[in-house]
Amino acid sequence: MANPYRLLSIGMLGTFGVALGAVFLHRPEPRPPAAPGLLPTAHAAPLEHVRHEKLRHGHSLAELLRQLEVDGEQAAAILAQLPDSAGDGEVREGREFDFRVDTRTGGLRRMTLQLDADRVLRVDARGRLRARVDSVSVHTDTAVFAGTVRYSLYEALLNGHGDIPRRERQRVADQIADGIFETRVDFSNDLNPGDSYQILYERTVRPDGTARRSRLLAVRFLLSGHLYDAYLFRHDGQDGWYDGKGQAMKRGFLRAPLEFRRISSGFTLGRFHPILHIMRAHVGIDYAASPGTPVRAVADGVVRRAGWSGGYGNLLEIAHGRGYTTRYGHLRSFAKGIDDGVRVRQGQVIAYVGMTGLATGPHLHYEFRQNGRPINPANVREIQAEPVDGSRFREVVEARVAAMEREAGVKLAERPRRSRDRG
């Protein structure tokens, strides 16, 4: 028989164990500590005070700094660090600027002034004084404008649809008529009501929306059903205009190297030389002109020689490719930068009329040669500039045509040309 005292002890131990387990299993969560009391709000005085102003008429930077009560030595140090173009000259009336002054001392801490549309002056007077002129950030985009002709080219462009300022459209019209299509289209006679156009225009835009630079990339006209197109393309390091087939839009050679000229002696194989008093060939054209008259390169090319050459006096010879060369003699002087090996552009001023060498008066002696053989310059008519070809050119044309047609929402399709009936 079990000992009752032993059973009682075991029961008491069991009860104690259950109670102890309940204490550990149902232990209450500790209370979070009380939040600390909030400190009173602190109001710190700003380090600087900002003001925005506009320049008054006739103010220079020096006067502006005096107006801001900038210390004389500090103002002089600011002006001394600026480029000459942004120094003590006047800044346009109405230009905005802001300056920040120390709230405790009243001294200048920082200043920003827009000098012009493309430059901003920034002055930092905290610690060692620093001043610099930064360029305004810009981005490049393209725009298309298109329209239909009613009366004239100028009217059509001024009323065309597209994001191009009206003041720019007059310049664009002049460039198209007198530059790009000068030898292809007579816009005073060849336009008809209903003719249409598309123009691709590139611009470099400032943050305020104004254009810093702009240029045309492509122009297409549908005149009486016939397509006339031109595309700006860089070839041999030079930008030029070419039609969709790669032919240069400009003439290969200008008719003459002088804008205003009078022929005083023509091309001949036998002429009595006024100084040597003998009969000899005159394989060029003499243009009478006043001393110092600018002489133009008749085509793109590279200077082969520029210097003294006996009876020619000062002679300039230019190689134009495909065996063509031109010579310019009796020059008073050469234009700045003209020397052997220099590349020149058509129409560029290369020299000035004189009477050096065997010359009885001021005039320009002009020669045209092909593979070294003299050719009468008066017979040079339609020598085309060198065409371009290749996949790169075709890719540029296709991309620009696609951009214009996408933005304009219409394709310029040329009508098939009808052949004349025979019989």
C-alpha positions in Angstrom: 0.0 0.0 0.0 1.3 3.4 -1.0 2.5 5.7 1.6 -0.1 8.5 1.8 2.5 11.0 2.8 4.5 10.2 -0.3 1.4 10.6 -2.5 0.7 14.0 -0.9 4.3 15.2 -1.5 4.1 14.2 -5.2 0.7 16.0 -5.6 2.1 19.1 -4.0 5.1 19.1 -6.2 3.0 18.7 -9.4 0.7 21.5 -8.4 3.8 23.7 -7.7 5.2 22.8 -11.1 2.0 23.7 -13.0 1.8 27.0 -11.2 5.5 27.8 -11.9 5.0 26.9 -15.6 2.0 29.2 -15.8 4.0 32.1 -14.5 6.7 31.7 -17.2 4.3 31.0 -20.1 2.0 33.9 -19.3 4.6 36.5 -18.3 3.2 40.0 -19.0 4.9 42.2 -21.7 7.2 44.9 -20.3 5.8 48.4 -20.6 7.6 50.7 -23.1 9.6 53.6 -21.5 7.8 56.9 -21.4 8.6 59.3 -24.3 11.0 62.1 -23.4 9.5 65.5 -23.3 9.8 67.7 -26.5 12.3 70.5 -26.5 10.9 74.0 -27.4 11.1 74.8 -31.2 14.3 76.6 -32.2 14.2 79.4 -34.8 17.6 79.8 -36.4 18.2 83.0 -38.3 19.0 82.4 -42.1 22.7 82.9 -43.1 21.8 85.0 -46.1 19.1 87.2 -47.5 18.2 86.9 -51.2 17.1 89.8 -53.4 16.1 89.8 -57.1 16.5 92.9 -59.2 16.7 94.2 -62.8 19.4 96.4 -64.2 18.5 100.0 -65.0 19.4 101.7 -68.2 23.2 102.3 -68.7 24.4 100.4 -65.6 27.8 98.8 -65.8 29.0 96.0 -63.6 31.1 98.4 -61.6 28.1 100.6 -60.9 26.0 97.5 -60.0 28.6 96.5 -57.4 28.6 99.9 -56.0 24.8 99.9 -55.8 25.0 96.6 -53.9 27.5 98.4 -51.5 30.1 95.8 -52.3 33.5 96.8 -50.7 35.7 98.6 -53.2 38.6 96.2 -53.0 36.2 93.3 -53.3 34.5 94.9 -56.3 37.8 95.5 -58.0 38.8 91.8 -57.4 35.5 90.7 -59.0 36.0 92.8 -62.1 39.7 91.8 -62.4 38.7 88.1 -62.7 36.2 88.6 -65.5 37.1 88.3 -69.3 37.3 91.5 -71.1 34.0 90.9 -72.9 32.2 90.8 -69.5 34.1 93.5 -67.7 33.3 97.1 -67.1 31.1 97.5 -70.2 27.4 98.2 -70.1 25.0 95.3 -69.7 21.6 95.5 -71.4 18.8 97.2 -69.5 16.3 94.8 -67.9 18.8 92.0 -67.3 17.8 90.1 -64.2 20.2 89.4 -61.4 20.0 88.1 -57.8 22.4 88.6 -55.0 22.7 87.1 -51.5 24.0 89.1 -48.6 25.1 88.0 -45.1 22.3 88.6 -42.7 24.7 89.4 -39.9 27.3 91.6 -41.6 25.4 92.7 -44.7 28.4 91.7 -46.9 27.9 90.1 -50.3 28.0 86.3 -50.3 26.9 85.3 -53.8 25.7 87.1 -57.0 24.3 85.9 -60.3 23.9 88.2 -63.3 22.8 87.2 -66.9 25.2 89.2 -69.1 23.4 88.4 -72.3 21.3 85.6 -73.8 24.2 83.1 -73.7 26.4 84.0 -70.7 25.8 84.2 -66.9 28.2 85.8 -64.4 28.5 84.0 -61.1 30.3 85.5 -58.1 31.0 83.6 -54.9 32.4 85.8 -52.1 32.4 83.1 -49.4 36.0 82.7 -48.3 38.4 83.3 -51.2 36.5 85.4 -53.8 35.8 83.6 -57.1 34.1 84.9 -60.2 33.4 83.1 -63.5 31.3 83.4 -66.6 29.3 80.3 -67.6 27.6 79.5 -70.8 23.8 79.0 -70.7 22.9 75.4 -71.2 21.3 74.6 -74.5 19.8 71.6 -76.3 19.5 70.8 -80.0 16.2 69.8 -81.7 14.6 69.8 -85.1 11.4 71.2 -86.4 9.5 70.8 -89.6 7.4 73.4 -91.3 5.4 72.9 -94.4 2.8 74.7 -96.4 1.2 75.5 -99.8 2.0 78.3 -102.1 -0.7 80.9 -102.9 1.2 83.9 -104.2 4.9 83.8 -103.5 7.7 82.0 -101.7 7.8 84.6 -98.9 4.1 84.5 -98.4 4.2 80.7 -98.4 6.9 80.5 -95.7 5.5 83.2 -93.5 2.1 81.4 -93.4 3.4 77.8 -93.3 2.7 75.5 -90.4 5.5 74.7 -88.0 7.4 75.8 -84.8 9.7 78.3 -86.4 9.6 82.0 -85.4 8.3 84.3 -88.0 11.4 86.5 -87.9 13.4 83.4 -88.9 11.2 82.6 -91.9 12.3 85.7 -93.9 16.0 84.5 -93.5 15.0 81.0 -94.5 13.3 82.3 -97.6 16.4 84.3 -98.6 18.6 81.3 -98.1 16.4 79.0 -100.2 16.0 81.4 -103.1 19.4 83.1 -103.3 21.6 80.2 -101.9 20.3 76.7 -102.1 18.2 76.7 -105.2 19.8 79.7 -106.9 20.8 77.7 -110.1 17.8 75.4 -110.1 14.6 77.4 -109.5 13.5 80.9 -110.3 11.1 81.5 -107.4 9.8 84.7 -109.0 8.5 82.8 -112.1 8.5 79.0 -111.3 6.0 79.0 -108.4 2.3 78.4 -109.0 -0.7 78.3 -106.7 -1.0 74.9 -105.1 2.7 74.1 -105.1 3.8 72.7 -101.8 7.0 72.5 -99.7 8.5 70.8 -96.6 11.5 72.1 -94.7 13.6 70.4 -91.9 15.1 72.9 -89.6 17.7 72.4 -86.8 18.1 74.8 -83.9 20.1 75.1 -80.7 17.6 76.2 -78.0 18.2 78.1 -74.8 16.2 77.4 -71.6 13.9 80.4 -72.4 12.9 78.9 -75.7 14.9 81.2 -78.0 17.3 79.8 -80.6 21.0 80.5 -80.3 21.8 79.0 -83.7 19.8 77.5 -86.5 20.3 75.9 -89.9 18.4 74.2 -92.6 18.9 70.4 -93.0 16.6 69.6 -95.9 14.2 71.5 -98.3 11.7 69.9 -100.7 9.4 71.7 -103.2 6.8 70.1 -105.4 6.5 72.6 -108.3 3.9 71.8 -110.9 4.2 68.2 -110.0 8.0 68.0 -110.2 10.1 67.5 -107.1 13.0 69.8 -106.3 15.0 68.7 -103.2 18.2 69.6 -101.4 20.0 68.1 -98.4 22.8 69.5 -96.3 25.6 66.9 -96.2 29.2 66.9 -94.9 31.6 65.7 -97.6 35.4 65.8 -97.4 35.2 67.8 -94.2 32.9 70.5 -95.7 29.1 71.1 -95.5 27.4 71.4 -98.9 23.9 71.1 -100.5 23.1 68.2 -102.7 20.0 67.0 -104.5 18.5 63.5 -103.8 20.8 62.0 -106.5 23.9 63.4 -104.8 24.5 66.2 -107.4 25.9 69.4 -105.9 23.3 72.2 -105.9 25.8 75.0 -106.7 27.7 75.5 -109.9 31.1 73.9 -110.0 32.7 77.3 -110.7 31.7 80.9 -110.5 31.6 82.8 -113.8 34.2 85.2 -112.6 36.5 85.8 -109.6 35.4 89.5 -109.2 31.8 90.7 -108.4 32.2 93.9 -110.4 34.5 93.6 -113.4 35.4 94.9 -116.8 37.4 92.7 -119.2 40.4 94.7 -120.4 42.1 91.8 -122.2 40.7 88.5 -123.4 42.0 85.0 -124.0 44.1 84.8 -127.2 47.0 82.9 -128.6 48.6 86.0 -130.0 48.7 89.4 -128.3 51.2 92.3 -128.4 52.6 92.5 -124.9 52.4 96.1 -123.7 55.6 95.9 -121.7 57.7 93.3 -123.5 56.7 94.6 -126.9 56.5 91.2 -128.5 53.7 88.9 -129.7 52.9 86.2 -127.2 49.9 84.1 -126.1 47.6 85.5 -123.4 46.1 82.4 -121.9 43.7 84.1 -119.4 41.4 87.0 -119.0 42.4 90.4 -117.5 39.8 92.1 -115.4 40.3 95.9 -114.8 39.5 96.8 -111.2 40.6 99.3 -108.6 43.5 98.4 -106.4 42.4 96.4 -103.3 39.3 95.0 -104.9 38.6 91.6 -103.3 39.3 88.5 -105.4 37.1 85.4 -104.8 37.9 81.7 -105.2 35.8 80.5 -108.1 35.4 77.0 -106.6 36.3 75.0 -103.5 39.9 73.8 -103.6 43.3 73.8 -102.0 46.0 76.5 -102.4 48.8 75.0 -104.4 51.1 78.1 -104.2 50.8 81.6 -103.0 53.8 83.8 -103.7 56.0 85.7 -106.2 56.1 84.2 -109.7 58.1 86.4 -112.2 55.9 88.3 -114.6 52.7 87.2 -112.7 53.9 89.2 -109.7 52.1 87.8 -106.7 50.4 84.7 -107.9 47.8 82.4 -106.3 47.1 79.0 -107.7 44.3 76.8 -106.5 43.7 73.1 -107.3 40.0 72.1 -107.5 40.1 68.4 -108.1 39.4 66.4 -111.3 42.4 68.1 -112.9 41.0 71.7 -112.7 43.2 74.6 -111.5 42.8 78.4 -111.5 45.4 81.1 -111.3 45.1 84.7 -110.0 48.0 87.1 -110.9 49.3 90.6 -110.4 47.8 90.6 -106.8 48.6 93.3 -104.4 48.4 90.9 -101.4 46.8 87.7 -100.2 43.9 87.5 -97.8 44.7 86.6 -94.2 45.3 82.9 -93.7 46.0 82.2 -97.3 49.1 80.0 -97.7 50.2 76.8 -99.4 48.0 73.9 -98.5 45.1 75.9 -97.1 41.6 74.8 -98.2 39.3 77.5 -99.5 35.6 77.7 -100.3 33.8 78.9 -103.3 33.2 82.7 -103.0 35.8 83.1 -100.3 38.0 86.2 -100.5 41.5 85.0 -101.2 43.4 88.0 -102.4 43.2 91.7 -103.5 43.7 93.3 -106.9 47.1 94.9 -107.6 49.6 95.6 -110.3 52.6 93.5 -109.3 54.9 91.8 -111.9 54.6 92.8 -115.6 51.5 95.0 -115.3 50.8 98.5 -116.7 47.9 99.2 -114.3 45.8 97.6 -111.6 44.0 94.5 -112.8 43.5 90.8 -112.1 44.9 88.2 -114.5 42.7 85.1 -114.3 43.5 81.7 -115.8 41.6 78.4 -115.9 43.3 75.1 -116.7 42.4 71.5 -117.0 45.3 69.0 -116.6 47.7 71.8 -117.1 46.1 72.9 -120.5 44.8 76.5 -120.6 41.1 76.9 -121.3 39.3 80.2 -122.1 37.5 81.0 -118.8 34.7 82.6 -120.8 33.8 79.2 -122.2 33.5 77.6 -118.8 29.8 77.2 -118.2 28.2 74.3 -116.5 31.0 72.3 -114.8 29.2 70.6 -111.9 30.8 70.3 -108.5 31.9 66.7 -107.6 28.8 64.6 -106.6 28.5 62.5 -103.5 27.5 58.9 -103.3 27.4 56.0 -100.9 25.2 54.5 -98.3 25.8 57.2 -95.7 24.4 59.9 -98.0 21.4 57.8 -98.9 20.7 57.0 -95.2 20.8 60.8 -94.4 18.4 61.6 -97.2 15.9 58.8 -96.3 15.9 59.8 -92.6 15.3 63.4 -93.3 12.5 62.7 -95.8 10.8 60.4 -93.3 11.0 63.1 -90.6 9.5 65.7 -92.8 6.7 63.5 -94.1 5.9 62.2 -90.6 5.6 65.7 -89.1 3.9 67.3 -92.1 1.5 64.3 -92.5 1.8 64.3 -96.3 4.2 62.9 -98.9 5.5 65.0 -101.7 5.0 62.6 -104.7 6.4 63.6 -108.1 4.1 63.2 -111.1 5.5 61.0 -113.8 6.8 63.1 -116.6 5.0 62.5 -119.9 6.9 61.8 -123.0 5.9 63.6 -126.1 3.8 61.7 -128.6 5.5 61.1 -131.9 3.8 60.8 -135.3 
